[in-house]
Amino acid sequence: MSTVGAQATLIEPCIYWPDSHSAFHVRTVDADHRKRIGCPGEHLEARAAADELKHKIAAVMRAQGAVNFQIGKFYPYREDLNAPARAMLDAIKAQLDPKA
């Protein structure tokens, strides 16, 4: 938790569970360090429980009026926009990324 200027507080829940290294970890964490810490192996049940918890936390925060500081992670960014904002986003995306 930290403040962002005088108008906002950043709350970033962190959920940890035993699971295999993700592609992000393999790409960004030094191989020697990964070797030292080991890898607990895939744990699909724990991963699903963590994902469910993450979405429930986000839903509670959205219901209280919280907004996201990041774009396009796990939450429904586009669906949370009103119609004019969604149209603007689509127009910008069409110009910058017409093949998507």
Contacts in CASP RR format, 6 or more apart in sequence:
PFRMAT RR
TARGET T0000
AUTHOR 0000-0000-0000
METHOD contacts of the structure
MODEL  1
MSTVGAQATLIEPCIYWPDSHSAFHVRTVDADHRKRIGCPGEHLEARAAA
DELKHKIAAVMRAQGAVNFQIGKFYPYREDLNAPARAMLDAIKAQLDPKA
1 9 0 8 1.000
1 10 0 8 1.000
1 11 0 8 1.000
1 12 0 8 1.000
2 9 0 8 1.000
2 10 0 8 1.000
3 9 0 8 1.000
3 10 0 8 1.000
4 10 0 8 1.000
4 69 0 8 1.000
8 69 0 8 1.000
10 69 0 8 1.000
11 61 0 8 1.000
11 66 0 8 1.000
13 54 0 8 1.000
13 57 0 8 1.000
15 50 0 8 1.000
15 53 0 8 1.000
15 54 0 8 1.000
17 43 0 8 1.000
17 46 0 8 1.000
17 47 0 8 1.000
17 49 0 8 1.000
17 50 0 8 1.000
18 40 0 8 1.000
18 41 0 8 1.000
18 43 0 8 1.000
18 46 0 8 1.000
19 40 0 8 1.000
19 41 0 8 1.000
19 42 0 8 1.000
19 43 0 8 1.000
19 46 0 8 1.000
19 47 0 8 1.000
20 39 0 8 1.000
20 40 0 8 1.000
20 41 0 8 1.000
20 42 0 8 1.000
20 43 0 8 1.000
21 29 0 8 1.000
21 34 0 8 1.000
21 39 0 8 1.000
25 34 0 8 1.000
26 34 0 8 1.000
54 74 0 8 1.000
55 74 0 8 1.000
58 74 0 8 1.000
58 75 0 8 1.000
62 75 0 8 1.000
62 80 0 8 1.000
68 75 0 8 1.000
68 77 0 8 1.000
71 77 0 8 1.000
78 86 0 8 1.000
78 89 0 8 1.000
81 89 0 8 1.000
93 100 0 8 1.000
END
